[in-house]
Amino acid sequence: MGYAYLPKTRKELAEAYGISRKTLLRWLRALGVPADRKLLTESCLRKLYAAHGNPYERQP
């Protein structure tokens, strides 16, 4: 499964993408991902990564 697909908070993901939590929330809403949970599950992360790329695979 790998680290990228372990449950993550919105704060962790926003930092990984280099965006604000508010922007991340907009992305999640646009994808129909429930943003009311504290942790985002693997299925939610897969939708997000398909639309915006996996921030853990990016080159610095």
C-alpha positions as CSV (number, residue, x, y, z in Angstrom):
1,M,0.0,0.0,0.0
2,G,2.8,2.5,0.8
3,Y,2.9,5.7,2.9
4,A,1.0,7.7,0.3
5,Y,-2.2,5.7,0.9
6,L,-2.2,5.6,4.7
7,P,-5.0,7.8,6.2
8,K,-4.0,11.4,6.4
9,T,-5.4,14.6,7.8
10,R,-6.3,17.6,5.6
11,K,-3.4,19.5,7.2
12,E,-0.9,16.8,6.2
13,L,-2.1,16.8,2.7
14,A,-2.2,20.5,2.3
15,E,1.4,20.7,3.5
16,A,2.5,17.9,1.1
17,Y,0.9,19.8,-1.9
18,G,2.2,23.2,-0.7
19,I,-1.3,24.7,-0.6
20,S,-3.7,26.0,2.1
21,R,-6.2,23.8,3.8
22,K,-8.9,25.9,2.3
23,T,-7.7,25.2,-1.2
24,L,-7.5,21.5,-0.4
25,L,-11.1,21.6,0.9
26,R,-12.2,23.1,-2.4
27,W,-10.5,20.3,-4.3
28,L,-12.1,17.7,-2.1
29,R,-15.6,19.2,-2.6
30,A,-15.1,19.4,-6.4
31,L,-14.3,15.7,-6.3
32,G,-17.2,14.8,-4.1
33,V,-15.0,13.6,-1.3
34,P,-16.5,13.9,2.1
35,A,-14.4,16.5,3.9
36,D,-16.2,16.1,7.3
37,R,-14.0,13.3,8.5
38,K,-10.8,13.9,10.4
39,L,-8.8,11.4,8.4
40,L,-9.1,10.9,4.7
41,T,-9.2,7.2,3.7
42,E,-7.4,5.4,1.0
43,S,-10.4,5.7,-1.4
44,C,-10.6,9.4,-0.9
45,L,-6.8,9.7,-1.4
46,R,-7.0,7.8,-4.6
47,K,-9.6,10.2,-6.0
48,L,-7.5,13.2,-5.0
49,Y,-4.2,11.8,-6.4
50,A,-5.9,10.9,-9.7
51,A,-7.1,14.5,-10.1
52,H,-4.1,16.4,-8.7
53,G,-1.2,13.9,-8.6
54,N,0.5,12.2,-5.7
55,P,2.5,14.8,-3.8
56,Y,4.7,12.1,-2.3
57,E,6.0,11.1,-5.7
58,R,7.0,14.6,-6.8
59,Q,10.6,15.5,-7.4
60,P,12.0,18.4,-5.3
